[in-house]
Each structure stands twice: as structure tokens, then as C-alpha cells.
Amino acid sequence: MPTGAHGLREHGFAPVVLPPVPAAVTAGFRDHPYRTLRLRMSWTADDDWLFQYVPPSGAPGPGGGPVRDLADRRLAAGLGSLLRRTLSGPWLDVHADWLIALHRIRTVAPAGTTVRVETPEPPSPECEFTLLALLGREGEGSLRSRLYGPGGASAPLLEAAPRPGQGLLLDRRTVTDDLHELLAGPDGPVTQDLLTAHLSPAAGPVASALRIRPMLVRGPAGTLIHTRPALR
């Protein structure tokens, strides 16, 4: 199976190994299992990605307000820590800001059955990359993933069975469709937690984090000069 940035560019997909899942992510998904969160990801003067929580637009729904917003911000901070290591790589353009739509999908399959893993919503037409991260599983079972290119269902690009702690990066310009199924063993039900992250170029000014966090360099006779480094 192709790996890393080369595999993503050449084949449209690549496997990834996830870092340890922050406790805030585990707790947040347990308490609010089907909420959609959005983050804005920007490259900074510190040569790192900055993740900013994007509040939902419109009026808050039932149970919304300051308490829900605070819980979402804590969850977003944990997700930013998880994504920073998972999404870093030369395949991602640092000249652009990225909007990330995050969905947590909990799927339960009774013993001996196969259940399709349904996403809450499809990626937007502007989506360029998708991360599928298998965060956890309870019970005997496995995930079966199939990725399809322009040839459709008759020409799968990949059939894989990622395990907890593993994931797949997809280039949506190459992978046009994906199918995921949870297969339960014969001895009991299985519960699985999957995270999807859809990355789209963010609308609005580019490289906002570089303006928010300028670099300080030493000038003449002990002065400090604010400047912005050249993007790599």
C-alpha cells in the first residue's frame, strides 16, 4: 500500500498512524456523539499549524448557549492536537488556510452482521482532502473500507481493513467515492468510533495566522522588528 505524501499524490490515498487520542476528544465524543465541529487551520510564523474553533452560524439549537459553546471549544482544542500531527506533511499547502468539518460516527453492529458506516453529511464540492481516523472499537469486529476512483464501483482503488489507531488520507480529486462497513464477529455486538475530517480551502483572507502571530527578529541596537517570514 502506498504511504506518505508520495502515495497521496500518486495514488490518491495513503495510510496514517494516529497519535494518542486526547482525553478531551474521548470525553467529548462520549457526551456529544453526533455533533459536527468546524476548525480553521492556518500556517503560522512558528512553522506550525494553528487551529481555531469556528462557532456554528445561526441561532443555537436546543441545549445551546455558553455551556455548549465552551464544551465545543474544549473538544476543538483536543481535536486540534490530534490533527496537528496527523495532517502535517508536504502534501498540504501552507499558503492556504483550511476549513475542517469534523464528524464523529459511532456505529453498532449486532453479532454476526455487517452494518454500513454512514457519514452525517457528504463532503462539500470544495473538499480536497478527507481524513478517516479509527479512534476506537469495543467488541470483536473489523472495518472494511473500499475507495473508488473515476471508474466507479467496478474499479476499486483500494480495499483495506484499518485497525484502531490507524486511518486513511484521501485526495478527493482522485477518490470519488468511499464505502465503509463494520463487520461484527459471531460472539457479540461491536461498537466502533470513527472520526472524519473534510478539508476545504477556507474562504476569506489567506494566512490569517501569520498576521495574528508575527515573528520577532532583532534589529539595530537592541530593537525588535515585527516581520512575516517567507512561506516555504
C-alpha positions in Angstrom: 0.0 0.0 0.0 1.4 3.5 -0.8 2.4 5.5 2.2 3.1 9.2 3.0 2.9 12.2 0.7 4.2 10.2 -2.3 1.3 7.7 -2.0 -1.2 10.5 -1.6 0.0 12.4 -4.7 0.5 9.3 -6.9 -2.5 7.1 -5.9 -4.9 9.5 -4.1 -4.7 7.8 -0.7 -2.3 6.9 2.0 -2.5 5.2 5.4 -1.6 7.1 8.6 -0.8 6.2 12.1 -2.7 8.3 14.7 -1.1 9.9 17.7 -2.6 9.1 21.2 -6.2 10.4 21.3 -6.5 13.3 23.8 -8.8 12.7 26.8 -10.9 15.7 25.8 -11.7 14.1 22.5 -12.7 10.8 24.1 -14.9 12.6 26.7 -16.4 15.0 24.1 -17.4 12.3 21.8 -18.9 10.2 24.6 -21.0 13.2 25.8 -22.0 14.6 22.3 -21.6 11.7 19.9 -23.1 13.2 16.7 -22.2 16.9 16.8 -20.4 18.5 13.9 -17.5 20.8 14.7 -15.6 23.1 12.4 -12.0 24.3 12.7 -9.9 26.7 10.7 -6.3 25.7 10.2 -3.6 28.3 9.4 0.1 28.1 9.0 2.0 30.3 11.5 5.3 32.2 11.8 6.4 29.4 14.2 6.3 26.9 11.3 3.3 25.1 12.8 -0.4 24.8 12.2 -2.8 26.9 14.3 -6.3 25.5 14.9 -9.1 27.9 15.6 -12.6 27.0 16.6 -15.3 28.1 14.2 -18.6 28.7 16.1 -21.8 27.5 14.3 -23.7 30.0 12.3 -27.3 31.0 13.1 -29.2 30.7 16.4 -28.2 28.0 18.8 -30.3 24.9 18.8 -31.8 23.1 21.8 -29.3 22.9 24.7 -27.1 25.5 23.0 -25.7 28.7 24.5 -22.5 29.4 26.5 -22.2 25.9 28.1 -22.4 24.1 24.8 -20.0 26.6 23.2 -17.5 26.1 26.0 -17.7 22.3 25.6 -17.3 22.6 21.9 -14.2 24.8 22.3 -12.6 22.3 24.7 -13.3 19.5 22.2 -11.9 21.6 19.4 -8.7 22.1 21.3 -8.3 18.4 21.7 -9.1 17.7 18.1 -6.5 20.3 17.0 -3.9 18.5 19.0 -4.8 15.2 17.3 -4.9 16.7 13.8 -1.7 18.7 14.1 0.4 15.6 13.9 -1.9 13.6 11.6 -2.3 16.2 8.9 1.3 17.6 8.9 3.2 16.9 5.7 4.4 18.4 2.4 1.2 17.4 0.7 -0.7 20.2 2.4 -0.4 23.7 1.0 0.8 26.1 3.7 -0.1 29.1 1.6 -3.8 28.5 2.2 -6.0 28.4 5.2 -8.1 25.3 5.6 -11.6 24.8 6.9 -12.1 21.4 8.5 -15.5 19.8 9.0 -15.3 17.1 11.7 -17.8 14.3 12.2 -17.8 11.6 14.8 -19.6 8.4 13.7 -20.5 5.8 16.3 -21.6 2.5 14.6 -23.1 -0.5 16.4 -23.3 -3.9 14.6 -25.2 -6.9 16.2 -23.4 -10.2 16.4 -22.7 -11.8 13.0 -23.9 -8.8 10.9 -22.4 -6.2 8.6 -23.5 -2.6 9.0 -22.7 0.2 6.7 -20.9 3.1 8.3 -23.0 6.2 7.4 -21.5 9.7 7.4 -23.7 12.5 8.8 -23.2 14.6 5.6 -21.1 14.2 2.4 -18.0 16.3 1.8 -18.7 19.7 0.2 -17.8 20.2 -3.5 -14.8 22.3 -2.4 -13.4 19.5 -0.3 -9.9 18.5 -1.4 -8.8 16.0 1.3 -10.5 13.7 3.8 -9.1 12.0 6.9 -10.7 8.8 8.2 -9.5 8.1 11.7 -10.5 4.9 13.5 -10.4 6.1 17.2 -11.7 3.0 19.0 -13.7 -0.2 19.0 -15.3 -2.4 21.6 -16.1 -6.0 20.8 -15.0 -8.4 18.1 -15.2 -6.9 14.7 -13.4 -5.1 11.8 -13.8 -2.2 9.5 -13.8 -2.9 5.7 -13.1 0.2 3.6 -13.3 0.5 -0.2 -12.1 3.5 -2.2 -13.2 4.2 -5.8 -11.8 6.4 -8.5 -13.4 7.8 -11.6 -14.0 4.3 -12.9 -16.8 3.8 -10.4 -17.7 0.7 -8.3 -16.3 -1.7 -10.9 -12.7 -0.4 -10.3 -11.9 0.0 -6.6 -8.6 1.8 -5.9 -8.2 0.2 -2.5 -9.7 -2.4 -0.2 -8.4 -2.1 3.4 -9.2 -3.0 7.0 -7.7 -0.3 9.2 -7.4 -1.0 12.9 -8.0 1.3 15.9 -5.2 3.9 15.9 -5.0 3.9 12.1 -6.5 6.0 9.4 -6.6 6.8 5.7 -5.9 10.1 4.0 -7.9 10.6 0.8 -7.4 13.1 -2.1 -10.9 13.9 -3.2 -9.7 14.8 -6.6 -8.7 11.2 -7.1 -11.0 9.2 -4.8 -14.5 10.0 -6.0 -16.4 7.7 -3.6 -15.7 5.6 -0.5 -17.6 2.8 1.2 -17.1 1.6 4.8 -18.7 -1.4 6.6 -18.4 -2.6 10.2 -18.3 -6.4 10.4 -19.3 -7.9 13.8 -18.0 -11.3 15.0 -20.3 -14.2 15.9 -19.9 -13.9 19.7 -21.4 -10.5 20.3 -22.1 -6.9 19.1 -19.3 -4.5 18.2 -19.2 -0.7 18.7 -16.9 1.5 16.7 -15.9 5.2 16.8 -14.8 6.8 13.5 -13.7 10.4 13.0 -14.0 12.0 9.6 -12.3 15.3 8.8 -13.1 17.0 5.4 -10.5 19.7 4.4 -11.6 22.6 2.1 -9.7 25.8 1.2 -11.1 28.4 3.6 -12.9 31.4 2.1 -11.6 34.8 3.1 -8.1 36.3 3.6 -5.2 33.8 3.3 -2.7 33.1 6.0 -4.6 34.9 8.7 -2.5 33.3 11.4 0.7 34.9 10.0 -0.9 38.3 10.6 -2.1 37.3 14.1 1.2 35.9 15.2 4.1 37.9 13.5 7.7 36.9 14.0 10.0 39.0 16.2 13.6 39.5 14.9 16.4 41.6 16.4 17.0 44.9 14.8 19.7 47.6 15.4 20.9 48.2 18.9 18.5 46.0 20.9 15.3 46.8 19.0 12.8 44.2 17.9 11.2 44.3 14.4 7.9 42.7 13.5 8.1 40.8 10.3 6.4 38.0 8.4 8.6 35.1 7.1 8.5 33.8 3.6 6.2 30.8 3.3 8.0 27.7 2.4 
